[in-house]
Amino acid sequence: MIFSAFSHVLFFLGFLSLVLRKFDYHSKIAHFILNASYWTYLIHVIFIVLTYMLINNWIENIYMKFILLLIGTTILCFLSYILLVKNTFIGYFLNGKKIK
C-alpha cells in the first residue's frame, strides 16, 4: 500500500514535469482564461439557471440543451468578465496588480 501511494505520487510528479517542460509557453488566451476563471466560478450557476429557464420549453433534446447550456454559460461568463470585472476594482481585487 505504501509502495502504491509512493508510485502514484512519482507518476503525478513525472506527468507534471512533462507538461511543464513541453507546454510552457505564454498564450494570451490562456492568460485571459486564467484571469477569468475565478469570476466564472463565482457567477456560473446564475447563468446556468438563466440559460436553462430560457431554453427549457424551447428544445426537447437533452443533448442539445446540454450543448447550448455549456456554450451559452461560457459566453455569458466571459462577456460578464470583460464588461463588468476586467478593468474595474473587482478585477484588481480578484486578479491582483497587472504586470506588463
QUIHU-V55254 format. One record per helix or strand of 3 or more residues. SS is the DSSP state (H for helix, E for strand). FROM is the first residue (numbers start at 0). TO is the last residue. If there is no record, write none. Layout:
SS&FROM&TO  SS&FROM&TO
//
This chain:
H&1&21  H&27&54  H&61&84  H&88&94
//
